[in-house]
Amino acid sequence: MLVALGLGSLSLRPQLVGIGPLLPNIQDSLGVSHAVAGLLVTIPVLCMGVFAPTAAVLASKVGTTRAVSAALVLVAVAGITRAITPSAFLVLLVTVPVGVGMALGNALMPLAVKGGLESRPLLGTGVYTTGIQLGAFLAAITAVPIADIWFGWRGALGVFGIAAALGAVAWLRFSPREQGSVVAVTGIPRLPLRSPTAWLLVAMFACVSVNYYGLGAWLPDAYQEHGWSEGHAGLLIAIFNLATVPAGVVVTLLGDRIGARRSYMLLAAIMLTAGTVLLIEVPSGAYAWAFLGGFGNGIMFPLMMTMPLDVARRATDVSAVAGMMLGFGYTIAAVSPFALGAVRDSTGSFRTSLWLLVGITTALVFVALQLGPRRLSHGVTVEPRMRPLADDT
């Protein structure tokens, strides 16, 4: 189960994170503005918000294992198709199914952990979030070199699509086969819209995601404005994502006590804020600041993805809380690449855009202060929207 989670999750970010270092080339090749180029990041993130709540429906019909398989195959097929699509409009259009596949994969992973590793939720969550972060790092560090030696940005996206196909094969090979499903979802739940705790999780996830995808889309471009080469500027995102990997491992090993998690979240929020400020004001140390911010993100991500397991007891409740957190959180975050690109178009530099991200990470500190053990221990229980569906096993 751990091997399946680790290898399958490698496919859930390269088609998105690998875009950032390539955006200047894509923008020139397709002849579009910063705002339109930002849609290549906005669309997948928006899809991850809009389609995340549907993951429980898919899992309830075909089982979690088959649902994850379908999501990974969709990422692979759509990613390869996008690499050979000619026009800007069609490239944006094919980006939609790429985002749908990532949305389903993201939302289904907590269900897989709930069914297969319920006694060690942070361990299971840490494995697949580390896989996501490692995949993001590999995409960030290889995007420009692949583009330089093989058909430009299209070649890089094609390689990421092929890698996603290999991830789907790995999931199919190693995921448990007991009765055809990792966990059965027994109903289609309502989102816990009246729960203050659920909305705090949405706010936390949105703040972290706005910062992550905002920096991922435009930090390399911002440093090219400082005179950095494409390769050196793209390395900033690679370092940011590299730092998330050891951070995720550390918090996975040390953060199993719910009471300690708020301290880790506060530390991570402060690191994200400090790293973003330093990237703006002290560009000479950009590699160190990128590592600092990435380490904070790496601490925060597995903690966020464990929260639905902390506050929910049943599989339907986990899927409802995760669907709401991911759905609203990603939908809010989806605005950031487009909006930050538009601000850059109107101001002529990325400085204002990056300071907006500092405001977001500052808000994250206040959100983390609200998520203490007492609030988390109350839990979130959701009533099914309809009569429970029959277990397909």
Beta strands, then each sheet from edge to edge (+ up, - down):
end
